[in-house]
């Protein structure tokens, strides 16, 4: 990883001018207080501390690292879903004989919190599922977890789940945030699989994302981007085809680093593998799109919402933005936000090749 100049420090300042430096572009700024009072308190405090660094690029896709002036806000010991499963700290099973919209999850750790990210794919059980909302499991906690099925034509197998190693493409995540039901999720999975050229007998999203051509392209994106993300990064703004499409803000550099491969893959499926925007020309010295998007997010609002587990849910619906997240006490754990418009336009299948 290498050092990067910060384009803007939004802890109470506004961009005044942009000048070239040895590393690329840096921002000079002047004092000006910004209003973040429309957000829940922990997110408002987080946004007051944000700094944006120059991007890491893959073709026309630009990933802008987000840092915090005063460093991490998240304290304690945390595991991601994948880490918790691999270490035997997270048990995920079908509820009773199996229920499509819910599974049972248990944190068997005595000292570590587990963060389950909305859109993560859970492999196995009677059907592959995806997590509906960000969830925090405290040590020893067991809950019923709301899920969607992302494998329409299978209802067989064991009770246990493992990590699917993937996150829903952002186009499908957007439908969840819009309030999609199970039928809509199946429709979006079919659309995605067809666009990827990876339709399969069970209508499995996981199988499509693991198909050789898709996996190869995603590996290339990760190989290019991941090593160039600077130390201290706690979030990412994604820009493609001359527009910002979303951002992911996390409470710590450690958590942001561990989740980046999944987050990057989630955006790259739409923007690189399926879409054409990431291959277009983007002016390398024009960072206004990313900065303006952050200002738009910062100046919007968020509200409390319910979420299972130990955290407090965060929700944004308005101003053309769809956002969700979770916090623990005064600490932000994750907040993801997208534009409401479709990132890419992919034709629906001509007919339902996977009938219920």
Secondary structure, 3 states (H helix, E strand, C coil): CCCCCEEEECCCEEEEEEEEECCEEEEEEEECCCCCCCCCHHHHHHHHCEEEECCEEECCEEEEEEEECCCCCCCCCEEEHHHHHHCCCEEEEEEEEEECCEEEEEECCCCCEEEECCCEEEEECCCCEEECCCEEECCCCEEEEEEEECECCCCCCCCEEEEEEEECCHHHHHHHHCCCCHHHHHHHHHHHHHHCCCCCCCCEHHHHHCCHHHHHHHHHHHHHHHHHCCCCCCEEEEEECCEEEEEEEECCHHHHHHHHHHHHHHHHHHHHHHCCHHHCCCCCCCCHHHHHHHHHHHCCCCEEECCCECCEEEEEEECCEEEEEEEECCEEEEEEEEECCCCCCCCCCCCCCCCC
